[in-house]
Amino acid sequence: MFEISFGEILLIGVVALVVLGPERLPTVARTLGALVGRAQRFVATVKADIQQQANLTGLNELRQDIEDAAHSFKGQIDAEVRGVREAMEQNSAELRSLADEARAPVEEAANAIHGGLQPDLLDPPPEQAEAAPAKDENQLDLFDDIPPAKPAASAAAQPAEPPAAH
């Protein structure tokens, strides 16, 4: 800091002893030491404050860099989400058009199968839906518990079999 050699300090001490005298020199030296100590503490505090501000500046720059990266990342995510939404809307529109295209042949096939009957005529009314369906005696029902009745001519030709136990 100050470039004072030992010889210069000794010369200042001798001059102070001559000027101040041996009675007041210890008090002045103590006061001078306290002032130098205060000056050193003040310099240390200023250095610490400057260092802290430099660190805060570095931290502020780092915080700003992180915020910029976060904003950039958010922008990328938003762009990707927009792209996915547009693709989904486009695919949805394609599917709707394909469904509309497929509906006409299906309706045409239904008309051909049902002979052009009205769709409301195809569904039985609720009264008929609740009634048991009519049975055709000539049709074999695999889930029917009672075996179908044998015709009279074949029943006489074959011996009677006992009914199967369930």
N, C-alpha and C positions, 0 to 999 in steps of 0.2 A: 504494500500500500504506500506507505511513506518510506523512502529509501534513506534511512538515517543510520549511520554506522555507530558502533559502540563508542568510538572516540568523540563523536558529536554529542552523544547522550551524556557522556562524562563531562564535557565542557559546559553543557546546559546545566547540569547539576552543580558544578562549582560556581557558576555565575549566580544561580538561584540561592546558593548558600551564602554568598557574599551579599547579595541584594536583600534577601529576606531575613537572614540571620538564623542562628541555630534554634531559636525558640519557636518561630512560626513555620519553619520548613516542614516539620512532620504534619501539621494541620493542612498546609497547602498541598503536600504530596498526597494525603488521604483524599482531599477534595478532588484533586486532579485525577486520581485513580478511579474515584466514583464516576466522574464525568467521562472518562475513557471507557469504563464498563458500560455506562448507559449508551454511549455512542456505538459500542460494539453490539449491544443487544438490539439497538435500533436498526443497525445495518443488517443484522441477522434476521430481524423481523421483516424488513423490506425485501431481503433476498427470498425469504420463505413466501411472502405474498406474491412476488414476481413469479416464483416457481409454481405456486398454486394457480395463478392466472394462466401461466403457460400450459399447465396440465389441463385446466378447464377449457382452454382454447383447443387443445388437442382432443379432449373429450367431446367438445361441441362439434368439432370437425368429424369425429368418428360417429357421433349421434346423427349428424346431417347425412353422412354417407349411408348409414343404416336406414334412415328414413327414405332416402332416395332409392335405395335398393328395394325397400318394402313397397314404395309406390310403383316402381317398375314391375315388380312381381305381381302386384295387384292388377296392373294394366294388362299384363300377359294373361293372367287367369281370367279376367273379364273378357278379353278377346277370345280365348278358348271357349268360354261358356257361351258367348254369342255365336261362335261358329257351330258348336254342338246344337244349340237351339235352332239355328237356321237349318242345319242338316235334318234335325228331327221334324221340323215343320215341312221341309221338302219331302221327306219320306212319308210323312202323314198324308200330304196332298197326293202323292203317288198311290198310296194304298187306297185312299178314297176313290180315286179315279179308276183303279183296278177293280175295286168292289162294285162301282157303278157299271163298269164294263161286264163284269161277271154276272151281275144281277139279271140282265136281259136274257142270256141263254138259259139260266136256271129257271126263270119264269116261263120261258118258252117250253122248256122240257117238262115243267110241271103241268102246263096246259096240254101238252101232247099226251102225257101219262094219264091225266084225269079227264081227258076228252073235252077240254074247254069248260069244265064245270066251274062254277063260282067257288072261290075258296071257302066262303061261309057255308056252302052246301056240303063241302067235304067233311067238315067237323060235325059230329053228331050233336043234336041238341042235348042239353044237360039231362033231360029225362031219360033219353036212350043211353047215355053214357053210364048212368047208374044201374040200368038193367043189365042182367047177365047176357053175354053174347049168345046168339043162336048157334046151336051145335049142328054140325053136319055129321050124320051117322056114318058116312062113308070115309070120313077123314080120321086118321089115327092121331090121338093126342098122347104124347109121351108123358105128360105130367098129370094125366087123369088117373085117379085111383081105381076106377072101375074099368075093367077091360071092355072093349066094344062088344056089342051083342053080335053073336054069330048068326048068319043067315040060317033059316030053318032047314034047308036041304043039306047043308054041310054038317049041321049039328046031328042029324040022324045018321050020317055016314060014319062019324067018328065017335068013339066012346067018350063019355062025359069025364072031364077032368075036375078034380077038386079045386076050389078057388085057392089061390096063393095067400098065405098068411102075411099080414103086414105088421 
